[in-house]
Amino acid sequence: MNPQTFLNWIDGQWLAGETFIENRSPSDTDDLIGQYAQATGDQVQQAIEAARRAQPQWAATGLEKRHDALRAIGDELIARSEELGRQLAREEGKTRAEGVGEVARAGQFFHYFAAEVLRQHGSNADSVRPGIEIDVRREPLGVVGIITPWNFPMATASWKIAPALAFGNAVLFKPANLTPASAWALAEIISRQALPPGTFNLLMGPGEAVGNRLASSPRVDGISFTGSLETGRRLAAVAAPNLIKLQMEMGSKNALVVLDDADLDLAVECAFQGAYSGTGQKCTASSRLVVTPGIHAAFVERLAERLANVRVGRALDEGVQMGPVIDGRQLEANLRYVALGQREGARLVCGGEALARPERAWCMSPALFDDGRNDMQINRDEMFGPIACVIPVRDYDEALAVANDTAFGLTAGIVTQSLRHATHFRRHAQAGCVMVNLPTAGTDYHVPFGGRKASSYGPREQGPNASEFYTTLKTAYTRA
């Protein structure tokens, strides 16, 4: 039986490229999900030109029609969240419940930005010169390249595509090649809406062939990117000559501080959900657990017990709490970090082993280190796996200093019953998102998301702040 093939969506047509890639499940590499077309350089250029033609038409489309299109996309995503969530789990490796939740959240992004279409904002002012009135309004940025990662293939794509379309832009969507099925499913839903041909384009393919071409094109007005710091730096260098607008979410090395007065059950739950949910493959994951002396021993013991009871296996199997990592290269990298942590002098409390499975799967046991130092490489690098390290500290002041001692600044968390420490941490943690008595992984869709330092570059994503990237301001002066 031949595998099903899936094509790119360019200028209102489904088009094959010159090559296809196989998409296989990390839960069972014998499970072939499909063959996905790889866009050629000529097709990327075709999509760019189509987007430039379509964008003025889409921007001029009536508000209710734009609202209705986005609302319909959100409705279908939510209605099909069970089906598409299972497919997401199958290709990415997160559990079925996480996959279903992600698709439903993707629908909520489209609902939110459908409402934003109708929520028109502008301002008027009198000039300092008599007889002149001033009108300030936001207009679409233009043609936007959207480059998304594999760990949230539906949600991250949606929180970029929805505001781009809501504010009247045309979209060139380049998803991660590791998770094309979710991207294609989203594109297929969008393709059935009454958008002018070329308003939305799906361009599957490797970063060098597609992403770099988008970033280097003088016909593209902006790039919204989520991925690694290294890739973000390369994209910025490629985009710099054209001075296009950039929005980039990149690496992280998030800390969860646990103080002596913390509720132990809550602290363990926050650490587990923050560091290990999604197989630790979240940019918001708290892989550094910064713990004060009074609770240290009990915290490590309780967290290790929790990890020992985690059922790891096929993402879609009933009762599985942690699926595989994304692919063999990621598993090898994770195991190298486990070995490196031991060489650096951290104590491996539990886990960190590749797991034998009846099927060929990229599974490992969740790893917990203790007695770490913040200068260890395992506490400097973003590992992107189910690995966390406890860093003992003397007191709150040292905990805050350790939490901030990183090149990144996406999320930071604290577990404490002290209002004084919680308030001080919220104000002084050098992160874009700060959580108090909550896991570091988990954010809402109606408020800004983004980080500081090397984690983020450009305007924030999500909520009302999305308009800062996807629109440009115009100030008009009129003499009556």
C-alpha positions in Angstrom: 0.0 0.0 0.0 1.5 3.3 -1.0 1.7 6.0 1.7 -0.6 9.0 1.3 1.1 12.1 0.0 0.5 15.7 1.2 1.2 18.8 -0.9 2.0 22.4 -0.3 -0.7 25.1 -0.6 0.5 27.9 -2.8 -1.6 30.6 -4.4 -4.8 28.7 -3.9 -3.5 25.4 -5.3 -2.1 22.1 -3.8 1.3 21.7 -5.5 3.9 18.9 -5.3 7.6 19.8 -5.0 10.5 17.8 -6.6 10.9 15.7 -3.4 9.0 14.3 -0.5 10.0 13.4 3.1 8.7 10.6 5.2 6.9 11.5 8.5 7.3 8.6 11.0 5.9 8.4 14.5 8.5 8.6 17.3 6.3 6.1 19.2 6.9 3.5 16.5 9.2 4.3 13.6 7.5 1.6 11.6 4.4 3.8 11.7 4.6 5.9 8.5 2.2 8.8 8.8 2.7 10.1 5.2 4.9 11.6 2.6 5.1 15.4 2.6 6.1 17.6 -0.3 9.2 19.8 0.0 8.8 23.2 -1.6 11.3 24.2 -4.2 13.0 27.6 -4.4 10.9 28.6 -7.4 7.7 27.6 -5.4 8.9 29.8 -2.5 9.2 32.7 -4.8 5.8 31.9 -6.4 4.2 32.0 -3.0 5.9 35.3 -2.1 4.6 36.9 -5.3 1.1 35.5 -4.7 1.1 36.8 -1.2 2.0 40.3 -2.4 -0.9 40.3 -4.8 -3.4 38.9 -2.3 -2.5 41.0 0.7 -4.2 44.2 -0.4 -7.4 42.3 -1.3 -7.4 40.6 2.1 -6.8 43.8 4.0 -9.7 45.4 2.1 -12.1 42.5 2.9 -14.9 43.6 5.2 -14.4 43.1 8.9 -17.2 40.7 9.3 -16.0 38.4 6.5 -12.5 38.4 8.1 -14.0 37.7 11.5 -16.2 34.9 10.1 -13.3 33.2 8.4 -11.1 33.1 11.6 -14.1 32.1 13.7 -14.8 29.2 11.3 -11.2 28.0 11.5 -11.4 28.1 15.3 -14.7 26.3 15.4 -13.4 23.4 13.2 -10.2 23.0 15.2 -12.2 22.7 18.5 -14.8 20.4 16.9 -12.0 18.1 15.6 -9.7 18.4 18.6 -10.0 14.7 19.4 -9.2 13.6 15.9 -6.4 16.1 15.2 -5.0 15.8 18.8 -4.5 12.1 18.3 -2.7 12.8 15.0 -0.6 15.4 16.8 0.4 12.9 19.5 1.1 10.3 16.9 3.6 12.4 15.0 5.1 14.5 17.9 5.1 12.1 20.8 3.2 14.0 23.4 0.4 12.2 25.1 -3.1 12.0 23.6 -4.5 14.3 26.3 -1.8 16.9 25.6 -2.3 16.7 21.8 -6.1 17.1 22.2 -5.6 20.1 24.5 -3.1 21.7 22.1 -5.5 21.5 19.2 -8.4 23.0 21.3 -6.1 25.8 22.4 -5.2 26.4 18.7 -8.9 26.9 18.1 -9.1 29.4 21.0 -6.4 31.5 19.4 -8.4 31.8 16.2 -11.5 32.7 18.2 -9.6 35.4 20.2 -8.2 37.0 17.1 -11.5 36.7 15.2 -12.9 39.0 18.0 -9.8 41.3 17.6 -10.8 41.9 13.9 -13.9 43.7 15.2 -12.2 45.4 18.1 -10.9 48.4 16.1 -8.6 50.8 17.9 -7.3 54.2 16.8 -6.8 57.6 18.3 -7.4 61.2 17.4 -5.7 64.4 18.6 -5.7 68.0 17.9 -2.4 69.3 16.4 -0.3 71.9 18.2 -1.0 73.9 15.0 -4.5 75.5 14.7 -7.0 74.0 12.3 -5.2 70.6 11.9 -6.5 67.2 13.2 -4.5 64.1 13.7 -5.6 60.5 13.1 -3.4 57.6 14.3 -4.3 54.1 13.1 -2.8 50.7 12.7 -2.4 49.1 9.2 -1.3 45.6 8.2 2.5 45.0 8.1 2.1 43.3 4.7 3.5 39.9 3.8 4.7 37.9 6.8 6.8 34.7 7.0 5.9 32.4 9.8 8.4 29.8 10.9 7.3 27.4 13.6 8.9 24.6 15.7 8.0 21.0 16.1 7.2 20.9 19.8 3.9 22.8 19.5 3.1 22.3 15.8 -0.5 23.4 16.1 -0.6 25.9 18.9 2.5 28.0 18.0 1.4 28.1 14.3 -2.0 29.3 15.4 -0.9 32.0 17.7 1.1 33.4 14.8 -1.2 32.8 11.8 -4.4 34.0 13.6 -3.2 37.5 14.4 -1.4 37.8 11.1 -4.7 37.2 9.2 -6.8 39.1 11.7 -4.8 42.3 11.1 -4.9 42.0 7.3 -1.6 40.4 6.4 -0.8 37.6 3.9 1.0 34.6 5.4 3.9 32.4 4.2 3.8 29.5 6.7 7.0 27.3 7.0 6.5 24.6 9.6 9.1 22.3 11.1 9.9 19.3 8.9 9.6 17.0 11.9 5.9 17.6 12.3 4.4 18.3 8.9 1.1 16.4 9.5 -0.2 18.9 12.1 0.8 21.9 9.9 -0.8 20.4 6.9 -4.1 19.7 8.8 -4.2 23.3 9.9 -3.4 24.5 6.4 -6.2 22.3 4.9 -8.7 23.9 7.2 -7.6 27.4 6.3 -7.6 26.5 2.6 -11.3 26.0 2.7 -12.1 29.6 3.9 -12.9 32.4 1.5 -9.5 34.0 1.5 -8.2 35.6 -1.8 -5.8 33.1 -3.4 -2.3 33.7 -2.0 -3.4 35.1 1.3 -2.3 32.0 3.1 0.5 29.7 1.8 1.9 26.5 3.2 5.6 25.9 2.4 7.0 22.7 3.8 10.7 22.1 3.6 14.1 22.5 5.3 15.2 25.8 6.9 17.9 26.6 4.4 15.6 26.0 1.3 12.5 27.8 2.7 13.2 29.7 5.9 16.3 31.5 4.6 14.6 32.4 1.4 11.8 34.0 3.2 14.0 35.9 5.6 16.3 37.1 2.7 13.5 38.3 0.4 13.0 42.0 0.0 9.4 41.1 -0.9 8.7 39.9 2.7 7.9 42.5 5.3 8.4 40.5 8.5 9.4 37.2 10.0 7.9 35.6 13.1 10.1 32.8 14.2 10.1 30.3 17.1 13.1 27.9 17.4 16.6 27.7 18.6 18.9 30.6 19.4 21.4 29.5 16.8 18.8 29.4 14.0 17.4 32.7 15.2 20.8 34.3 14.9 21.2 33.0 11.4 17.8 34.2 10.3 18.5 37.7 11.8 21.8 37.8 9.8 20.0 36.8 6.6 17.2 39.3 7.2 19.4 42.3 8.3 20.2 43.6 4.8 16.5 44.2 4.0 15.8 45.7 7.5 12.6 43.6 7.8 10.7 43.4 11.0 11.6 40.4 13.2 9.8 38.7 16.1 11.8 35.8 17.5 11.2 33.4 20.4 14.4 31.3 20.9 16.1 29.4 23.7 15.6 29.2 27.4 17.0 27.8 30.6 14.2 28.4 33.1 14.5 28.1 36.9 11.9 27.0 39.5 12.8 28.3 43.0 11.6 26.2 45.9 11.9 27.8 49.3 11.8 26.2 52.8 8.2 27.4 53.5 6.8 25.9 50.3 4.0 23.4 50.4 5.9 20.2 49.5 3.1 18.6 47.5 2.6 21.7 45.5 6.4 22.1 44.9 6.7 18.6 43.6 3.7 19.0 41.3 5.0 22.3 40.0 8.5 20.8 39.3 7.0 17.7 37.7 4.6 19.6 35.4 7.1 22.3 34.7 10.2 20.1 33.9 8.7 16.9 32.6 5.3 17.5 30.9 5.5 17.3 27.2 8.6 15.0 27.7 10.5 18.1 28.8 10.3 19.5 25.3 8.8 22.9 26.1 10.6 26.2 25.8 9.0 27.0 29.2 10.3 23.9 30.9 12.0 24.4 34.3 15.1 22.3 34.0 16.9 24.1 36.9 15.3 23.4 40.3 16.8 25.9 42.8 16.1 24.6 46.3 16.9 25.9 49.8 18.3 23.6 52.6 15.2 23.1 54.8 13.1 21.4 52.1 15.9 20.1 49.9 16.1 16.4 51.0 12.3 15.9 51.2 11.8 17.6 47.8 14.3 15.5 46.0 13.0 12.3 47.6 9.4 13.1 46.8 10.1 14.1 43.2 12.2 11.0 42.6 9.3 8.9 43.8 7.0 10.7 41.4 9.3 10.1 38.5 9.8 6.5 39.3 6.1 5.9 38.9 5.8 7.7 35.6 4.6 5.4 32.8 6.6 6.1 29.7 5.5 4.6 26.3 3.6 5.0 23.1 1.9 8.4 23.0 -1.5 7.0 22.2 -1.6 4.1 24.7 -4.0 4.4 27.5 -2.4 5.3 30.8 0.8 6.6 29.3 2.0 9.7 31.1 5.1 10.5 29.1 5.7 9.8 25.4 8.9 9.5 23.5 11.2 12.4 22.5 10.9 13.7 19.0 13.5 11.5 17.2 16.7 9.5 17.5 19.0 12.5 17.4 17.2 14.1 20.3 17.4 10.9 22.3 21.1 10.7 21.6 21.6 14.3 22.7 19.6 13.7 25.9 21.7 10.7 26.8 24.9 12.6 26.2 23.7 15.3 28.6 22.9 12.6 31.2 26.5 11.3 30.9 27.9 14.9 30.9 26.1 15.8 34.1 27.6 12.8 35.9 31.1 13.7 34.6 30.5 17.3 35.8 29.9 16.0 39.4 26.1 16.1 39.6 24.5 13.1 41.3 22.0 11.2 39.1 19.1 10.4 41.4 17.0 8.5 39.0 16.3 7.9 35.3 18.3 9.0 32.3 18.2 5.7 30.4 17.0 4.7 27.0 14.0 2.4 27.4 13.7 -0.9 25.5 10.3 -1.2 23.9 8.5 -3.9 21.8 8.3 -1.4 19.0 11.2 0.9 17.9 10.5 4.1 19.9 12.6 7.0 21.1 11.7 6.6 24.8 13.8 7.4 27.9 13.2 7.5 31.6 12.9 11.0 33.1 16.2 12.0 34.7 16.7 13.9 37.9 20.1 15.2 39.1 20.9 16.6 42.5 23.9 18.5 43.9 24.2 20.5 40.8 26.0 23.8 40.3 24.8 26.6 38.2 28.0 26.7 36.2 27.6 23.1 35.0 26.9 22.8 31.3 23.7 20.9 32.0 22.5 24.0 33.8 23.7 26.4 31.0 22.4 24.6 27.9 18.8 24.2 26.8 18.7 20.4 26.8 15.1 20.0 25.5 14.4 16.7 27.1 13.0 15.1 30.4 16.0 16.1 32.4 16.2 18.4 35.4 18.9 19.3 37.9 18.4 20.4 41.6 20.8 23.2 42.5 21.1 23.6 46.3 21.3 27.2 47.6 21.7 28.8 51.0 18.7 31.2 51.0 16.3 33.2 48.9 18.9 35.8 47.9 21.2 33.2 46.5 18.2 31.5 44.8 17.2 34.7 43.0 20.8 35.2 41.9 21.1 31.7 40.6 17.7 31.9 38.8 18.9 35.1 37.0 22.4 33.8 36.2 21.6 32.6 32.7 21.9 33.9 29.2 18.1 33.4 28.8 15.0 34.9 30.3 11.8 33.3 29.2 10.1 32.0 32.3 10.9 31.7 36.0 8.9 30.4 38.9 8.9 30.3 42.7 7.0 28.1 45.2 6.6 29.8 48.6 4.0 30.8 51.1 5.8 34.1 51.8 4.1 37.1 50.2 7.3 39.1 50.7 9.4 36.6 48.7 6.8 36.1 46.1 6.4 39.8 45.5 10.1 40.4 45.4 10.6 37.5 43.0 7.9 38.7 40.6 9.6 42.1 40.5 13.2 41.0 40.3 13.2 37.7 38.3 14.8 38.5 34.9 12.2 36.7 32.8 9.3 37.7 30.5 6.9 35.4 32.3 7.0 34.8 36.1 4.9 32.1 37.9 4.2 32.0 41.6 3.1 28.6 43.0 2.5 27.4 39.4 4.6 25.4 36.9 6.8 27.4 34.6 5.1 25.6 31.7 1.6 26.9 31.0 0.5 30.3 29.7 -2.7 32.0 28.7 -3.6 33.1 25.1 -5.1 36.5 25.9 -2.0 38.1 27.5 1.6 38.8 26.2 4.1 36.0 25.9 7.8 36.4 25.4 11.1 36.6 27.2 14.2 38.7 27.8 17.9 38.4 27.0 18.7 35.7 24.5 15.2 34.2 24.8 13.3 36.7 22.7 13.9 39.5 20.1 11.2 41.9 18.9 7.6 42.6 20.0 5.7 40.2 22.3 3.4 37.5 21.0 -0.3 36.8 21.9 -3.0 39.0 23.3 -3.5 42.6 22.4 0.3 43.0 22.1 0.3 40.9 18.9 -0.7 44.0 17.0 2.8 45.5 17.7 4.4 43.1 15.3 1.6 42.4 12.8 0.7 46.0 12.2 2.4 49.3 11.5 1.4 52.7 12.8 0.3 55.5 10.5 -0.1 59.1 11.7 -2.2 61.3 9.3 -2.6 65.1 9.5 -5.6 66.9 8.0 -6.3 70.6 7.6 -10.1 71.1 7.6 
